[in-house]
Every structure is written in C-alpha cells, then in structure tokens.
Amino acid sequence: MGMKEKNLYHILGVSYDANKSAIEVAYRQLALLYHPDRNHNQEAAAVMAEINHAFAVLQNTQRRKEYDRTHVFRTGNAPPPTPVEPVINQTNWKPRTETKQNNHQPYLILQLHNHPYAVQLDTVISVIPPKTIQWTEEKPSWISGVIEHQGNYYPAADLRELLDLSLPENHIAEPFLLCRIQGVDIALQIDKALRTHTLSTSEIKAVPKIDKDLTFSFLNGLFLDGEQVVLILNPEGLLTAAQQNELNDFLTVLALT
C-alpha cells in the first residue's frame, strides 16, 4: 500500500476557502523557515519541495479547482473551513477593553535581509548606532570582532549570519542590537531597527512545524503585521552550546588583554 498523499491545504496551513493572498502569506512564512538556503537540516529540502508543490497547485486557479474536485470534495461533502485569524490594522488597532494589560508585551521590530523580525523589548539593552568593528586574532570565526560603546567593549556578531541569511551588498554602516544572551552582553549587527510594537499573547502564533524533527529554538512564534509575517526571535536560542562556550572563552581572553 502506498503512502497516503498529504493534503495540500494542510501543508500550507490554510483553510479550504483561503484566498490567494492568504495562500501567498502562508507560503512566504514557511519558505522563511524551511528553504535550504536558510535551513541546513537534511530534511529541509524535502519539506520545501512539498511546500513549493502545494503553493504551485493552490495558487493556480485551474489546478486548484482540479485538485479540489479530485481530492478534497470527491465525497460530495466539503469540509468545514478553518477560521482565518483577522489581520491587525496597525493604523487604528487597540487592545480590547476586557483584555488585561499584562497580557500585552512590547516588541522591537527590526529588519534582517529586507524582512521584518521582532524581539521582546525586555531582552534588548539598547540599539547601538553603526560602529567600527575592531579585529582581534583570538576571536571565534562567527564573531566579527569587538565594538566600543560608552566606554565598554562588547563582542560583535552579525545576526544575519547566525540565522544563515545572506548579507546585503552594502552592510558597513549598520546598527547593532545589544542583547544579553545566557548572561553575556553581545552586539548583533542588523539591517536596521524599525519601531516598537505591542502584542497581546493571543496574536502570537506557533511556528508551523511540518516535520517533528525540525525544531527552531531561535524562534518564539510569529504574528501578522498587515500583510507581512513577522518572526519573533528568541535571543536565548540563537547560539549553540559550542558557540556559547566559545563566546565565554573569548570574553576571558578579552578580560586579560
């Protein structure tokens, strides 16, 4: 007996009555997580192939009609549509009056590789303007060097490289996000900081997980900002155990110099 064919709607995580815009948003959201250029897990390529196939079929009107006729509605009974979460209108959205204020958290929205990401504001010490990165011989390969800010020196790394994102062509005069990771202050270079944004816990969605073996410890979830999918970064999950040990050793060397 052959393997049961996966439902294309389930692969993208959309309802049976999803419009093209919702399908495209879902596809972009999944591509950010599973594209082999960004995800080097050996299963990622196969998962991305499923996502591409589902998108190609459901985004094409004729192919979708044929798929619905032969796979979804062939029993004559259409499955109930999945409720679609409303998109937040950023121009006039306000918390519901019955929502407790402590269910809301402020986030900093930043840009990485021309796409918005967010970090919880209480994990950010400050946004540092562009600085000259000072080279040091003893640094691990993933650390760019050190920067000086207000009389203190911090190890610097490029957040885009940590996330396996390609760098923009001109990435010299760019700011840093000063964060505390596992008790260590580190400056992470970004495209730019955009704005702050307050979210209620109900607006934060889980990261889609097609394969149980694919995990994203560096993500805390996602939300919709207008038509854009914003991934919420977890600074505590950015570094591997080996990188954390290298960072601690590097800080010891800096303290001795």
C-alpha positions in Angstrom: 0.0 0.0 0.0 1.4 3.4 -0.9 1.9 6.3 1.4 -1.2 8.5 1.9 -0.9 11.7 -0.1 -0.6 14.8 2.1 -3.4 17.3 2.0 -2.0 20.4 0.2 -4.1 22.8 2.4 -2.7 21.1 5.5 0.9 21.5 4.2 0.4 25.3 3.9 -1.7 25.5 7.0 -4.6 27.4 5.2 -8.3 26.9 5.2 -10.2 25.3 2.3 -11.6 28.7 1.4 -8.3 30.6 1.7 -7.9 33.3 -1.0 -4.7 33.8 -3.0 -3.4 36.5 -0.6 -3.7 34.1 2.4 -2.0 31.3 0.5 0.9 33.6 -0.5 1.4 34.8 3.1 1.4 31.2 4.3 3.9 30.2 1.6 6.3 33.1 2.4 6.0 32.2 6.1 7.0 28.6 5.5 9.7 29.4 3.0 11.4 31.6 5.6 11.7 28.6 7.8 12.4 25.7 5.5 14.3 27.0 2.5 17.5 25.0 2.2 19.5 28.3 1.9 18.3 29.1 5.4 17.7 25.7 7.0 20.6 23.2 6.7 18.7 20.3 8.3 18.9 17.4 5.9 15.1 17.1 5.7 14.5 20.8 4.9 14.9 20.4 1.1 12.2 17.6 1.0 9.9 19.7 3.2 10.4 22.7 1.0 9.6 20.7 -2.1 6.3 19.8 -0.6 5.6 23.4 0.2 6.5 24.5 -3.3 4.2 21.9 -4.8 1.3 22.8 -2.6 1.8 26.5 -3.4 2.0 25.9 -7.1 -1.2 24.0 -7.1 -3.3 26.1 -4.8 -2.2 29.4 -6.2 -3.2 28.4 -9.8 -7.0 28.7 -10.2 -7.4 25.9 -12.7 -5.1 23.4 -10.9 -6.8 24.2 -7.6 -10.2 23.5 -9.0 -9.0 20.2 -10.3 -7.3 19.3 -7.0 -10.5 20.2 -5.1 -12.6 18.1 -7.4 -10.4 15.0 -7.3 -9.0 15.2 -3.7 -11.0 17.5 -1.4 -14.6 17.4 -2.5 -14.8 14.0 -4.2 -17.1 12.6 -1.5 -19.6 15.4 -2.2 -19.2 16.9 1.3 -17.0 19.9 1.6 -15.0 20.0 4.8 -15.8 22.9 7.1 -13.5 25.9 6.5 -10.9 26.7 9.2 -11.4 30.1 10.8 -9.0 32.6 9.5 -7.4 34.9 12.1 -8.1 38.6 11.5 -5.2 40.8 10.3 -4.3 43.6 12.7 -5.0 47.0 11.3 -1.9 48.9 12.5 -3.5 52.3 12.0 -6.3 52.0 14.4 -5.8 48.7 16.4 -6.3 49.0 20.1 -6.4 46.3 22.8 -9.8 45.2 23.7 -11.0 46.8 26.9 -11.6 43.5 28.5 -8.1 42.3 27.8 -5.8 42.6 30.8 -2.8 44.9 30.2 -0.3 42.3 31.5 -1.3 40.1 28.5 0.4 42.6 26.3 4.2 42.7 25.6 6.2 45.3 23.8 8.4 44.2 20.9 11.1 45.8 18.8 10.6 45.2 15.1 13.9 45.1 13.2 14.9 44.4 9.6 17.1 41.4 8.5 17.7 40.7 4.9 14.8 43.1 3.9 12.3 41.1 6.1 10.8 42.1 9.5 11.7 40.2 12.6 10.8 41.0 16.2 12.4 40.6 19.6 10.8 41.1 23.0 11.8 44.5 24.2 12.9 43.4 27.7 15.7 41.3 26.0 17.2 44.3 24.3 19.6 46.5 26.3 19.9 49.2 23.5 20.2 49.8 19.8 23.8 51.0 19.1 24.5 53.2 16.1 27.0 52.0 13.4 30.4 51.4 14.9 33.8 50.3 13.6 34.4 46.7 14.4 37.8 46.1 15.9 39.6 42.9 14.7 41.1 40.6 17.2 43.1 37.4 16.5 41.7 35.3 19.3 38.1 35.5 18.2 35.9 32.5 17.1 35.1 32.5 13.3 31.5 33.5 13.9 32.4 36.6 15.9 33.1 39.7 13.8 35.3 41.4 16.4 34.6 43.8 19.3 33.0 47.3 19.4 33.3 50.1 21.9 30.2 51.8 23.2 30.1 54.3 26.0 33.5 53.1 27.4 32.6 49.4 27.3 33.7 46.8 24.8 31.3 44.2 23.5 31.8 41.1 21.3 30.1 41.7 17.9 28.4 39.2 15.6 26.2 39.5 12.5 22.7 38.3 13.4 22.0 37.6 9.7 24.9 35.2 9.5 23.8 33.5 12.7 20.4 32.9 11.1 22.1 31.8 7.8 20.7 34.8 5.9 22.6 36.3 3.1 24.2 39.7 3.7 23.1 42.8 1.7 25.7 44.2 -0.7 26.4 47.3 1.4 26.5 46.3 5.0 29.1 48.6 6.5 27.2 51.4 8.3 24.6 49.4 10.1 23.4 49.5 13.7 23.8 46.8 16.4 21.3 45.3 18.7 22.8 45.0 22.2 21.3 41.9 23.8 22.0 39.7 26.8 22.3 36.1 25.8 22.9 33.5 28.5 24.1 36.2 30.8 26.5 37.7 28.3 26.1 41.1 26.5 26.7 40.8 22.8 26.2 43.3 19.9 24.3 41.8 17.0 24.5 43.6 13.7 21.2 44.1 11.9 19.9 45.9 8.8 18.1 48.5 10.9 15.7 48.9 13.8 12.2 49.9 12.6 9.8 50.6 15.5 8.3 49.2 18.7 5.0 47.3 18.6 2.8 45.9 21.4 1.2 42.5 21.0 -1.3 40.5 23.0 -0.5 36.9 23.7 -3.5 35.8 21.5 -1.9 37.4 18.4 1.2 35.3 18.7 1.0 32.1 16.7 3.1 29.0 16.9 5.8 28.4 14.2 4.4 25.9 11.7 6.0 22.5 12.1 5.6 20.1 9.2 8.3 17.7 10.4 8.6 16.8 14.0 12.4 16.5 13.8 12.8 20.1 12.6 13.0 22.5 15.5 13.6 26.2 15.7 14.9 27.1 19.2 15.8 30.6 18.0 12.1 31.4 17.3 9.3 32.2 19.8 6.5 32.4 17.3 5.2 34.7 14.7 2.5 37.3 14.0 0.9 39.1 11.1 1.7 42.8 10.7 -0.6 43.9 8.0 0.2 41.5 5.1 3.7 40.7 6.4 4.6 37.7 8.5 6.9 38.7 11.3 9.1 36.0 13.0 9.7 36.5 16.7 13.3 35.8 17.6 14.4 34.1 20.8 17.9 35.5 21.7 18.5 32.7 24.2 18.3 30.2 21.4 20.5 31.9 18.8 23.7 30.3 19.9 24.6 26.6 20.0 26.2 25.2 23.1 29.6 25.2 21.3 29.2 28.8 20.3 28.2 29.8 23.9 31.4 28.1 25.2 33.5 29.9 22.5 31.9 33.2 23.5 32.7 32.7 27.2 36.3 31.7 26.3 36.6 34.8 24.1 35.4 37.1 26.9 38.0 35.6 29.2 40.7 36.4 26.7 39.4 40.0 26.3 39.4 40.5 30.0 43.1 39.5 30.1 44.2 41.9 27.3 
